[in-house]
Amino acid sequence: GSTDARSMQIANAGTAAGCISIPCRYVHSQSETVDAGDVESCIQLLVEILANPIEL
């Protein structure tokens, strides 16, 4: 699958974009399921990434 990041890169002449995906089962359904530990790990990853300046 793809995300909106692809469209952003194309529309904005190469704008830097990234994606962090949380593993899940039954994606795009009423019973989509994730592990709470995976969600917490993604949050911690984002906190670490955003705590430091990003140089392009």
Backbone atoms as SQL, in Angstrom:
CREATE TABLE atoms (id INTEGER PRIMARY KEY, chain TEXT, resi INTEGER, resn TEXT, atom TEXT, x REAL, y REAL, z REAL);
INSERT INTO atoms VALUES
  (1, 'A', 1, 'GLY', 'N', 0.816, -1.181, 0.000),
  (2, 'A', 1, 'GLY', 'CA', 0.000, 0.000, 0.000),
  (3, 'A', 1, 'GLY', 'C', 0.860, 1.246, 0.000),
  (4, 'A', 2, 'SER', 'N', 0.214, 2.357, -0.155),
  (5, 'A', 2, 'SER', 'CA', 0.932, 3.624, -0.128),
  (6, 'A', 2, 'SER', 'C', 0.256, 4.567, 0.863),
  (7, 'A', 3, 'THR', 'N', 0.899, 5.711, 1.079),
  (8, 'A', 3, 'THR', 'CA', 0.368, 6.710, 2.002),
  (9, 'A', 3, 'THR', 'C', 0.284, 8.051, 1.293),
  (10, 'A', 4, 'ASP', 'N', -0.208, 9.050, 1.989),
  (11, 'A', 4, 'ASP', 'CA', -0.276, 10.403, 1.433),
  (12, 'A', 4, 'ASP', 'C', 1.113, 11.011, 1.259),
  (13, 'A', 5, 'ALA', 'N', 2.136, 10.422, 1.863),
  (14, 'A', 5, 'ALA', 'CA', 3.496, 10.952, 1.728),
  (15, 'A', 5, 'ALA', 'C', 3.921, 10.970, 0.265),
  (16, 'A', 6, 'ARG', 'N', 3.537, 9.964, -0.485),
  (17, 'A', 6, 'ARG', 'CA', 3.890, 9.912, -1.907),
  (18, 'A', 6, 'ARG', 'C', 3.304, 11.110, -2.646),
  (19, 'A', 7, 'SER', 'N', 2.047, 11.407, -2.410),
  (20, 'A', 7, 'SER', 'CA', 1.395, 12.543, -3.070),
  (21, 'A', 7, 'SER', 'C', 2.041, 13.861, -2.674),
  (22, 'A', 8, 'MET', 'N', 2.438, 13.987, -1.415),
  (23, 'A', 8, 'MET', 'CA', 3.103, 15.210, -0.959),
  (24, 'A', 8, 'MET', 'C', 4.412, 15.421, -1.698),
  (25, 'A', 9, 'GLN', 'N', 5.184, 14.358, -1.870),
  (26, 'A', 9, 'GLN', 'CA', 6.471, 14.479, -2.554),
  (27, 'A', 9, 'GLN', 'C', 6.279, 14.901, -4.004),
  (28, 'A', 10, 'ILE', 'N', 5.302, 14.335, -4.669),
  (29, 'A', 10, 'ILE', 'CA', 5.057, 14.656, -6.078),
  (30, 'A', 10, 'ILE', 'C', 4.516, 16.077, -6.225),
  (31, 'A', 11, 'ALA', 'N', 3.546, 16.457, -5.394),
  (32, 'A', 11, 'ALA', 'CA', 2.879, 17.752, -5.516),
  (33, 'A', 11, 'ALA', 'C', 3.774, 18.914, -5.106),
  (34, 'A', 12, 'ASN', 'N', 4.678, 18.696, -4.197),
  (35, 'A', 12, 'ASN', 'CA', 5.503, 19.780, -3.662),
  (36, 'A', 12, 'ASN', 'C', 6.948, 19.705, -4.130),
  (37, 'A', 13, 'ALA', 'N', 7.164, 19.258, -5.324),
  (38, 'A', 13, 'ALA', 'CA', 8.493, 19.248, -5.955),
  (39, 'A', 13, 'ALA', 'C', 9.575, 18.611, -5.088),
  (40, 'A', 14, 'GLY', 'N', 9.280, 17.454, -4.550),
  (41, 'A', 14, 'GLY', 'CA', 10.305, 16.729, -3.809),
  (42, 'A', 14, 'GLY', 'C', 10.374, 17.031, -2.332),
  (43, 'A', 15, 'THR', 'N', 9.302, 17.515, -1.739),
  (44, 'A', 15, 'THR', 'CA', 9.271, 17.772, -0.306),
  (45, 'A', 15, 'THR', 'C', 9.627, 16.498, 0.454),
  (46, 'A', 16, 'ALA', 'N', 10.480, 16.628, 1.467),
  (47, 'A', 16, 'ALA', 'CA', 10.842, 15.468, 2.276),
  (48, 'A', 16, 'ALA', 'C', 9.620, 14.980, 3.043),
  (49, 'A', 17, 'ALA', 'N', 9.408, 13.695, 3.029),
  (50, 'A', 17, 'ALA', 'CA', 8.275, 13.103, 3.737),
  (51, 'A', 17, 'ALA', 'C', 8.689, 11.742, 4.261),
  (52, 'A', 18, 'GLY', 'N', 8.102, 11.344, 5.346),
  (53, 'A', 18, 'GLY', 'CA', 8.394, 10.036, 5.916),
  (54, 'A', 18, 'GLY', 'C', 7.140, 9.437, 6.505),
  (55, 'A', 19, 'CYS', 'N', 7.223, 8.179, 6.847),
  (56, 'A', 19, 'CYS', 'CA', 6.055, 7.486, 7.378),
  (57, 'A', 19, 'CYS', 'C', 6.505, 6.480, 8.428),
  (58, 'A', 20, 'ILE', 'N', 5.813, 6.455, 9.533),
  (59, 'A', 20, 'ILE', 'CA', 6.010, 5.418, 10.536),
  (60, 'A', 20, 'ILE', 'C', 4.690, 4.671, 10.629),
  (61, 'A', 21, 'SER', 'N', 4.719, 3.403, 10.339),
  (62, 'A', 21, 'SER', 'CA', 3.493, 2.601, 10.331),
  (63, 'A', 21, 'SER', 'C', 3.450, 1.687, 11.548),
  (64, 'A', 22, 'ILE', 'N', 2.270, 1.570, 12.119),
  (65, 'A', 22, 'ILE', 'CA', 2.053, 0.663, 13.239),
  (66, 'A', 22, 'ILE', 'C', 1.531, -0.653, 12.668),
  (67, 'A', 23, 'PRO', 'N', 2.177, -1.776, 13.003),
  (68, 'A', 23, 'PRO', 'CA', 1.686, -3.063, 12.498),
  (69, 'A', 23, 'PRO', 'C', 0.253, -3.308, 12.969),
  (70, 'A', 24, 'CYS', 'N', -0.595, -3.771, 12.066),
  (71, 'A', 24, 'CYS', 'CA', -1.982, -4.031, 12.447),
  (72, 'A', 24, 'CYS', 'C', -2.549, -5.202, 11.651),
  (73, 'A', 25, 'ARG', 'N', -3.630, -5.737, 12.169),
  (74, 'A', 25, 'ARG', 'CA', -4.362, -6.798, 11.480),
  (75, 'A', 25, 'ARG', 'C', -5.706, -6.236, 11.044),
  (76, 'A', 26, 'TYR', 'N', -6.222, -6.772, 9.982),
  (77, 'A', 26, 'TYR', 'CA', -7.549, -6.414, 9.463),
  (78, 'A', 26, 'TYR', 'C', -7.649, -4.922, 9.142),
  (79, 'A', 27, 'VAL', 'N', -6.607, -4.386, 8.485),
  (80, 'A', 27, 'VAL', 'CA', -6.553, -2.966, 8.156),
  (81, 'A', 27, 'VAL', 'C', -7.761, -2.556, 7.313),
  (82, 'A', 28, 'HIS', 'N', -8.253, -1.348, 7.519),
  (83, 'A', 28, 'HIS', 'CA', -9.400, -0.768, 6.815),
  (84, 'A', 28, 'HIS', 'C', -10.692, -1.549, 7.054),
  (85, 'A', 29, 'SER', 'N', -10.825, -2.143, 8.223),
  (86, 'A', 29, 'SER', 'CA', -12.072, -2.834, 8.559),
  (87, 'A', 29, 'SER', 'C', -12.565, -2.332, 9.915),
  (88, 'A', 30, 'GLN', 'N', -13.760, -2.747, 10.289),
  (89, 'A', 30, 'GLN', 'CA', -14.326, -2.326, 11.577),
  (90, 'A', 30, 'GLN', 'C', -13.608, -2.976, 12.752),
  (91, 'A', 31, 'SER', 'N', -12.840, -4.028, 12.490),
  (92, 'A', 31, 'SER', 'CA', -12.161, -4.729, 13.577),
  (93, 'A', 31, 'SER', 'C', -10.638, -4.642, 13.472),
  (94, 'A', 32, 'GLU', 'N', -10.142, -3.514, 12.934),
  (95, 'A', 32, 'GLU', 'CA', -8.692, -3.312, 12.844),
  (96, 'A', 32, 'GLU', 'C', -8.095, -3.433, 14.245),
  (97, 'A', 33, 'THR', 'N', -6.998, -4.165, 14.370),
  (98, 'A', 33, 'THR', 'CA', -6.426, -4.474, 15.673),
  (99, 'A', 33, 'THR', 'C', -4.932, -4.157, 15.698),
  (100, 'A', 34, 'VAL', 'N', -4.492, -3.488, 16.764),
  (101, 'A', 34, 'VAL', 'CA', -3.066, -3.218, 16.962),
  (102, 'A', 34, 'VAL', 'C', -2.671, -3.648, 18.369),
  (103, 'A', 35, 'ASP', 'N', -1.397, -3.874, 18.554),
  (104, 'A', 35, 'ASP', 'CA', -0.866, -4.192, 19.873),
  (105, 'A', 35, 'ASP', 'C', -0.519, -2.882, 20.575),
  (106, 'A', 36, 'ALA', 'N', -0.965, -2.723, 21.811),
  (107, 'A', 36, 'ALA', 'CA', -0.712, -1.484, 22.554),
  (108, 'A', 36, 'ALA', 'C', 0.787, -1.216, 22.693),
  (109, 'A', 37, 'GLY', 'N', 1.587, -2.256, 22.809),
  (110, 'A', 37, 'GLY', 'CA', 3.034, -2.087, 22.900),
  (111, 'A', 37, 'GLY', 'C', 3.622, -1.510, 21.624),
  (112, 'A', 38, 'ASP', 'N', 3.077, -1.920, 20.466),
  (113, 'A', 38, 'ASP', 'CA', 3.538, -1.367, 19.192),
  (114, 'A', 38, 'ASP', 'C', 3.199, 0.116, 19.087),
  (115, 'A', 39, 'VAL', 'N', 2.020, 0.494, 19.559),
  (116, 'A', 39, 'VAL', 'CA', 1.623, 1.907, 19.538),
  (117, 'A', 39, 'VAL', 'C', 2.562, 2.716, 20.428),
  (118, 'A', 40, 'GLU', 'N', 2.825, 2.223, 21.622),
  (119, 'A', 40, 'GLU', 'CA', 3.723, 2.920, 22.548),
  (120, 'A', 40, 'GLU', 'C', 5.130, 3.036, 21.964),
  (121, 'A', 41, 'SER', 'N', 5.601, 1.994, 21.311),
  (122, 'A', 41, 'SER', 'CA', 6.933, 2.041, 20.694),
  (123, 'A', 41, 'SER', 'C', 7.001, 3.082, 19.588),
  (124, 'A', 42, 'CYS', 'N', 5.945, 3.199, 18.798),
  (125, 'A', 42, 'CYS', 'CA', 5.911, 4.211, 17.737),
  (126, 'A', 42, 'CYS', 'C', 5.896, 5.616, 18.324),
  (127, 'A', 43, 'ILE', 'N', 5.169, 5.792, 19.416),
  (128, 'A', 43, 'ILE', 'CA', 5.147, 7.099, 20.087),
  (129, 'A', 43, 'ILE', 'C', 6.548, 7.450, 20.576),
  (130, 'A', 44, 'GLN', 'N', 7.221, 6.502, 21.218),
  (131, 'A', 44, 'GLN', 'CA', 8.578, 6.755, 21.716),
  (132, 'A', 44, 'GLN', 'C', 9.545, 7.051, 20.573),
  (133, 'A', 45, 'LEU', 'N', 9.389, 6.360, 19.453),
  (134, 'A', 45, 'LEU', 'CA', 10.233, 6.619, 18.288),
  (135, 'A', 45, 'LEU', 'C', 10.042, 8.047, 17.793),
  (136, 'A', 46, 'LEU', 'N', 8.790, 8.485, 17.695),
  (137, 'A', 46, 'LEU', 'CA', 8.513, 9.856, 17.265),
  (138, 'A', 46, 'LEU', 'C', 9.076, 10.878, 18.239),
  (139, 'A', 47, 'VAL', 'N', 8.947, 10.618, 19.533),
  (140, 'A', 47, 'VAL', 'CA', 9.493, 11.528, 20.545),
  (141, 'A', 47, 'VAL', 'C', 10.995, 11.679, 20.351),
  (142, 'A', 48, 'GLU', 'N', 11.693, 10.574, 20.135),
  (143, 'A', 48, 'GLU', 'CA', 13.143, 10.624, 19.932),
  (144, 'A', 48, 'GLU', 'C', 13.507, 11.358, 18.641),
  (145, 'A', 49, 'ILE', 'N', 12.782, 11.089, 17.579),
  (146, 'A', 49, 'ILE', 'CA', 13.062, 11.751, 16.299),
  (147, 'A', 49, 'ILE', 'C', 12.847, 13.256, 16.412),
  (148, 'A', 50, 'LEU', 'N', 11.738, 13.655, 17.022),
  (149, 'A', 50, 'LEU', 'CA', 11.382, 15.071, 17.086),
  (150, 'A', 50, 'LEU', 'C', 12.153, 15.839, 18.157),
  (151, 'A', 51, 'ALA', 'N', 12.850, 15.139, 19.042),
  (152, 'A', 51, 'ALA', 'CA', 13.628, 15.804, 20.088),
  (153, 'A', 51, 'ALA', 'C', 14.920, 16.409, 19.541),
  (154, 'A', 52, 'ASN', 'N', 15.296, 16.016, 18.339),
  (155, 'A', 52, 'ASN', 'CA', 16.541, 16.489, 17.732),
  (156, 'A', 52, 'ASN', 'C', 16.241, 17.219, 16.435),
  (157, 'A', 53, 'PRO', 'N', 17.068, 18.210, 16.101),
  (158, 'A', 53, 'PRO', 'CA', 16.856, 18.918, 14.836),
  (159, 'A', 53, 'PRO', 'C', 16.982, 17.956, 13.651),
  (160, 'A', 54, 'ILE', 'N', 16.172, 18.185, 12.652),
  (161, 'A', 54, 'ILE', 'CA', 16.215, 17.374, 11.441),
  (162, 'A', 54, 'ILE', 'C', 16.907, 18.185, 10.358),
  (163, 'A', 55, 'GLU', 'N', 18.023, 17.678, 9.872),
  (164, 'A', 55, 'GLU', 'CA', 18.761, 18.362, 8.813),
  (165, 'A', 55, 'GLU', 'C', 18.514, 17.647, 7.496),
  (166, 'A', 56, 'LEU', 'N', 18.183, 18.424, 6.486),
  (167, 'A', 56, 'LEU', 'CA', 17.947, 17.841, 5.168),
  (168, 'A', 56, 'LEU', 'C', 19.111, 18.115, 4.254);
